[in-house]
Amino acid sequence: TFYIYSAVSAVAIVFVLKLVPETRARTLEEIQSSMASLGIFS
């Protein structure tokens, strides 16, 4: 079960690093507009 957990965690890390956008030093309005332009949370 440890190997399954490790594999799922590795996939989750790759997902976050590749697909979750960086929001540091951006205002809420900037984040909302970029998500809306991508069709996310529109």
mmCIF file as gemmi writes it, N, C-alpha and C atoms, coordinates in Angstrom:
data_model
loop_
_atom_site.group_PDB
_atom_site.id
_atom_site.type_symbol
_atom_site.label_atom_id
_atom_site.label_alt_id
_atom_site.label_comp_id
_atom_site.label_asym_id
_atom_site.label_entity_id
_atom_site.label_seq_id
_atom_site.pdbx_PDB_ins_code
_atom_site.Cartn_x
_atom_site.Cartn_y
_atom_site.Cartn_z
_atom_site.occupancy
_atom_site.B_iso_or_equiv
_atom_site.pdbx_formal_charge
_atom_site.auth_seq_id
_atom_site.auth_asym_id
_atom_site.pdbx_PDB_model_num
ATOM 1 N N . THR Axp A 1 ? 0.813 -1.201 0 1 0 ? 1 A 1
ATOM 2 C CA . THR Axp A 1 ? 0 0 0 1 0 ? 1 A 1
ATOM 3 C C . THR Axp A 1 ? 0.86 1.271 0 1 0 ? 1 A 1
ATOM 4 N N . PHE Axp A 2 ? 2.057 1.157 0.536 1 0 ? 2 A 1
ATOM 5 C CA . PHE Axp A 2 ? 2.941 2.317 0.534 1 0 ? 2 A 1
ATOM 6 C C . PHE Axp A 2 ? 3.307 2.722 -0.889 1 0 ? 2 A 1
ATOM 7 N N . TYR Axp A 3 ? 3.536 1.751 -1.755 1 0 ? 3 A 1
ATOM 8 C CA . TYR Axp A 3 ? 3.91 2.056 -3.141 1 0 ? 3 A 1
ATOM 9 C C . TYR Axp A 3 ? 2.76 2.702 -3.9 1 0 ? 3 A 1
ATOM 10 N N . ILE Axp A 4 ? 1.55 2.288 -3.612 1 0 ? 4 A 1
ATOM 11 C CA . ILE Axp A 4 ? 0.379 2.909 -4.238 1 0 ? 4 A 1
ATOM 12 C C . ILE Axp A 4 ? 0.276 4.365 -3.79 1 0 ? 4 A 1
ATOM 13 N N . TYR Axp A 5 ? 0.428 4.595 -2.497 1 0 ? 5 A 1
ATOM 14 C CA . TYR Axp A 5 ? 0.388 5.957 -1.965 1 0 ? 5 A 1
ATOM 15 C C . TYR Axp A 5 ? 1.495 6.811 -2.583 1 0 ? 5 A 1
ATOM 16 N N . SER Axp A 6 ? 2.684 6.248 -2.708 1 0 ? 6 A 1
ATOM 17 C CA . SER Axp A 6 ? 3.802 6.986 -3.297 1 0 ? 6 A 1
ATOM 18 C C . SER Axp A 6 ? 3.529 7.341 -4.753 1 0 ? 6 A 1
ATOM 19 N N . ALA Axp A 7 ? 2.965 6.417 -5.503 1 0 ? 7 A 1
ATOM 20 C CA . ALA Axp A 7 ? 2.663 6.673 -6.911 1 0 ? 7 A 1
ATOM 21 C C . ALA Axp A 7 ? 1.601 7.754 -7.05 1 0 ? 7 A 1
ATOM 22 N N . VAL Axp A 8 ? 0.557 7.695 -6.234 1 0 ? 8 A 1
ATOM 23 C CA . VAL Axp A 8 ? -0.5 8.707 -6.285 1 0 ? 8 A 1
ATOM 24 C C . VAL Axp A 8 ? 0.058 10.07 -5.898 1 0 ? 8 A 1
ATOM 25 N N . SER Axp A 9 ? 0.915 10.111 -4.9 1 0 ? 9 A 1
ATOM 26 C CA . SER Axp A 9 ? 1.522 11.375 -4.48 1 0 ? 9 A 1
ATOM 27 C C . SER Axp A 9 ? 2.417 11.951 -5.571 1 0 ? 9 A 1
ATOM 28 N N . ALA Axp A 10 ? 3.168 11.111 -6.252 1 0 ? 10 A 1
ATOM 29 C CA . ALA Axp A 10 ? 4.031 11.583 -7.331 1 0 ? 10 A 1
ATOM 30 C C . ALA Axp A 10 ? 3.204 12.156 -8.474 1 0 ? 10 A 1
ATOM 31 N N . VAL Axp A 11 ? 2.111 11.495 -8.824 1 0 ? 11 A 1
ATOM 32 C CA . VAL Axp A 11 ? 1.231 12.001 -9.878 1 0 ? 11 A 1
ATOM 33 C C . VAL Axp A 11 ? 0.619 13.331 -9.456 1 0 ? 11 A 1
ATOM 34 N N . ALA Axp A 12 ? 0.232 13.451 -8.19 1 0 ? 12 A 1
ATOM 35 C CA . ALA Axp A 12 ? -0.359 14.696 -7.696 1 0 ? 12 A 1
ATOM 36 C C . ALA Axp A 12 ? 0.651 15.84 -7.755 1 0 ? 12 A 1
ATOM 37 N N . ILE Axp A 13 ? 1.893 15.581 -7.418 1 0 ? 13 A 1
ATOM 38 C CA . ILE Axp A 13 ? 2.923 16.619 -7.47 1 0 ? 13 A 1
ATOM 39 C C . ILE Axp A 13 ? 3.13 17.095 -8.9 1 0 ? 13 A 1
ATOM 40 N N . VAL Axp A 14 ? 3.197 16.164 -9.842 1 0 ? 14 A 1
ATOM 41 C CA . VAL Axp A 14 ? 3.363 16.532 -11.251 1 0 ? 14 A 1
ATOM 42 C C . VAL Axp A 14 ? 2.167 17.344 -11.726 1 0 ? 14 A 1
ATOM 43 N N . PHE Axp A 15 ? 0.958 16.934 -11.336 1 0 ? 15 A 1
ATOM 44 C CA . PHE Axp A 15 ? -0.253 17.658 -11.716 1 0 ? 15 A 1
ATOM 45 C C . PHE Axp A 15 ? -0.198 19.097 -11.222 1 0 ? 15 A 1
ATOM 46 N N . VAL Axp A 16 ? 0.139 19.282 -9.97 1 0 ? 16 A 1
ATOM 47 C CA . VAL Axp A 16 ? 0.18 20.63 -9.393 1 0 ? 16 A 1
ATOM 48 C C . VAL Axp A 16 ? 1.251 21.476 -10.07 1 0 ? 16 A 1
ATOM 49 N N . LEU Axp A 17 ? 2.42 20.923 -10.282 1 0 ? 17 A 1
ATOM 50 C CA . LEU Axp A 17 ? 3.506 21.698 -10.887 1 0 ? 17 A 1
ATOM 51 C C . LEU Axp A 17 ? 3.218 22.077 -12.332 1 0 ? 17 A 1
ATOM 52 N N . LYS Axp A 18 ? 2.524 21.221 -13.07 1 0 ? 18 A 1
ATOM 53 C CA . LYS Axp A 18 ? 2.295 21.473 -14.495 1 0 ? 18 A 1
ATOM 54 C C . LYS Axp A 18 ? 1.002 22.223 -14.782 1 0 ? 18 A 1
ATOM 55 N N . LEU Axp A 19 ? -0.065 21.977 -14.025 1 0 ? 19 A 1
ATOM 56 C CA . LEU Axp A 19 ? -1.376 22.471 -14.414 1 0 ? 19 A 1
ATOM 57 C C . LEU Axp A 19 ? -1.964 23.561 -13.526 1 0 ? 19 A 1
ATOM 58 N N . VAL Axp A 20 ? -1.473 23.706 -12.317 1 0 ? 20 A 1
ATOM 59 C CA . VAL Axp A 20 ? -2.017 24.73 -11.424 1 0 ? 20 A 1
ATOM 60 C C . VAL Axp A 20 ? -1.224 26.018 -11.639 1 0 ? 20 A 1
ATOM 61 N N . PRO Axp A 21 ? -1.879 27.109 -12.013 1 0 ? 21 A 1
ATOM 62 C CA . PRO Axp A 21 ? -1.146 28.341 -12.325 1 0 ? 21 A 1
ATOM 63 C C . PRO Axp A 21 ? -0.567 29.018 -11.077 1 0 ? 21 A 1
ATOM 64 N N . GLU Axp A 22 ? 0.527 29.719 -11.275 1 0 ? 22 A 1
ATOM 65 C CA . GLU Axp A 22 ? 1.157 30.481 -10.2 1 0 ? 22 A 1
ATOM 66 C C . GLU Axp A 22 ? 0.319 31.722 -9.911 1 0 ? 22 A 1
ATOM 67 N N . THR Axp A 23 ? 0.051 31.978 -8.645 1 0 ? 23 A 1
ATOM 68 C CA . THR Axp A 23 ? -0.768 33.129 -8.267 1 0 ? 23 A 1
ATOM 69 C C . THR Axp A 23 ? -0.019 34.101 -7.359 1 0 ? 23 A 1
ATOM 70 N N . ARG Axp A 24 ? 1.253 33.889 -7.164 1 0 ? 24 A 1
ATOM 71 C CA . ARG Axp A 24 ? 2.037 34.767 -6.3 1 0 ? 24 A 1
ATOM 72 C C . ARG Axp A 24 ? 2.135 36.162 -6.914 1 0 ? 24 A 1
ATOM 73 N N . ALA Axp A 25 ? 1.972 37.176 -6.085 1 0 ? 25 A 1
ATOM 74 C CA . ALA Axp A 25 ? 2.102 38.588 -6.47 1 0 ? 25 A 1
ATOM 75 C C . ALA Axp A 25 ? 1.067 39.002 -7.51 1 0 ? 25 A 1
ATOM 76 N N . ARG Axp A 26 ? -0.098 38.362 -7.498 1 0 ? 26 A 1
ATOM 77 C CA . ARG Axp A 26 ? -1.189 38.738 -8.4 1 0 ? 26 A 1
ATOM 78 C C . ARG Axp A 26 ? -2.41 39.059 -7.554 1 0 ? 26 A 1
ATOM 79 N N . THR Axp A 27 ? -3.181 40.019 -8.01 1 0 ? 27 A 1
ATOM 80 C CA . THR Axp A 27 ? -4.391 40.369 -7.28 1 0 ? 27 A 1
ATOM 81 C C . THR Axp A 27 ? -5.487 39.359 -7.597 1 0 ? 27 A 1
ATOM 82 N N . LEU Axp A 28 ? -6.522 39.362 -6.79 1 0 ? 28 A 1
ATOM 83 C CA . LEU Axp A 28 ? -7.646 38.459 -7.006 1 0 ? 28 A 1
ATOM 84 C C . LEU Axp A 28 ? -8.305 38.72 -8.351 1 0 ? 28 A 1
ATOM 85 N N . GLU Axp A 29 ? -8.388 39.971 -8.736 1 0 ? 29 A 1
ATOM 86 C CA . GLU Axp A 29 ? -8.998 40.316 -10.02 1 0 ? 29 A 1
ATOM 87 C C . GLU Axp A 29 ? -8.179 39.773 -11.19 1 0 ? 29 A 1
ATOM 88 N N . GLU Axp A 30 ? -6.855 39.843 -11.088 1 0 ? 30 A 1
ATOM 89 C CA . GLU Axp A 30 ? -5.995 39.292 -12.14 1 0 ? 30 A 1
ATOM 90 C C . GLU Axp A 30 ? -6.163 37.78 -12.252 1 0 ? 30 A 1
ATOM 91 N N . ILE Axp A 31 ? -6.25 37.12 -11.116 1 0 ? 31 A 1
ATOM 92 C CA . ILE Axp A 31 ? -6.434 35.666 -11.111 1 0 ? 31 A 1
ATOM 93 C C . ILE Axp A 31 ? -7.786 35.307 -11.714 1 0 ? 31 A 1
ATOM 94 N N . GLN Axp A 32 ? -8.828 36.033 -11.33 1 0 ? 32 A 1
ATOM 95 C CA . GLN Axp A 32 ? -10.159 35.755 -11.866 1 0 ? 32 A 1
ATOM 96 C C . GLN Axp A 32 ? -10.212 35.973 -13.373 1 0 ? 32 A 1
ATOM 97 N N . SER Axp A 33 ? -9.581 37.031 -13.86 1 0 ? 33 A 1
ATOM 98 C CA . SER Axp A 33 ? -9.621 37.288 -15.304 1 0 ? 33 A 1
ATOM 99 C C . SER Axp A 33 ? -8.837 36.235 -16.078 1 0 ? 33 A 1
ATOM 100 N N . SER Axp A 34 ? -7.722 35.773 -15.534 1 0 ? 34 A 1
ATOM 101 C CA . SER Axp A 34 ? -6.96 34.739 -16.238 1 0 ? 34 A 1
ATOM 102 C C . SER Axp A 34 ? -7.702 33.409 -16.232 1 0 ? 34 A 1
ATOM 103 N N . MET Axp A 35 ? -8.388 33.089 -15.138 1 0 ? 35 A 1
ATOM 104 C CA . MET Axp A 35 ? -9.186 31.859 -15.093 1 0 ? 35 A 1
ATOM 105 C C . MET Axp A 35 ? -10.372 31.951 -16.048 1 0 ? 35 A 1
ATOM 106 N N . ALA Axp A 36 ? -10.986 33.114 -16.134 1 0 ? 36 A 1
ATOM 107 C CA . ALA Axp A 36 ? -12.131 33.289 -17.035 1 0 ? 36 A 1
ATOM 108 C C . ALA Axp A 36 ? -11.693 33.182 -18.49 1 0 ? 36 A 1
ATOM 109 N N . SER Axp A 37 ? -10.517 33.696 -18.82 1 0 ? 37 A 1
ATOM 110 C CA . SER Axp A 37 ? -10.046 33.616 -20.204 1 0 ? 37 A 1
ATOM 111 C C . SER Axp A 37 ? -9.703 32.186 -20.6 1 0 ? 37 A 1
ATOM 112 N N . LEU Axp A 38 ? -9.356 31.357 -19.62 1 0 ? 38 A 1
ATOM 113 C CA . LEU Axp A 38 ? -9.068 29.95 -19.9 1 0 ? 38 A 1
ATOM 114 C C . LEU Axp A 38 ? -10.322 29.087 -19.883 1 0 ? 38 A 1
ATOM 115 N N . GLY Axp A 39 ? -11.433 29.67 -19.447 1 0 ? 39 A 1
ATOM 116 C CA . GLY Axp A 39 ? -12.667 28.903 -19.36 1 0 ? 39 A 1
ATOM 117 C C . GLY Axp A 39 ? -12.815 28.149 -18.054 1 0 ? 39 A 1
ATOM 118 N N . ILE Axp A 40 ? -11.981 28.484 -17.086 1 0 ? 40 A 1
ATOM 119 C CA . ILE Axp A 40 ? -12.043 27.842 -15.776 1 0 ? 40 A 1
ATOM 120 C C . ILE Axp A 40 ? -12.818 28.754 -14.835 1 0 ? 40 A 1
ATOM 121 N N . PHE Axp A 41 ? -13.79 28.216 -14.152 1 0 ? 41 A 1
ATOM 122 C CA . PHE Axp A 41 ? -14.598 28.962 -13.185 1 0 ? 41 A 1
ATOM 123 C C . PHE Axp A 41 ? -15.296 30.156 -13.817 1 0 ? 41 A 1
ATOM 124 N N . SER Axp A 42 ? -15.745 30.021 -15.028 1 0 ? 42 A 1
ATOM 125 C CA . SER Axp A 42 ? -16.392 31.154 -15.696 1 0 ? 42 A 1
ATOM 126 C C . SER Axp A 42 ? -17.841 31.295 -15.298 1 0 ? 42 A 1
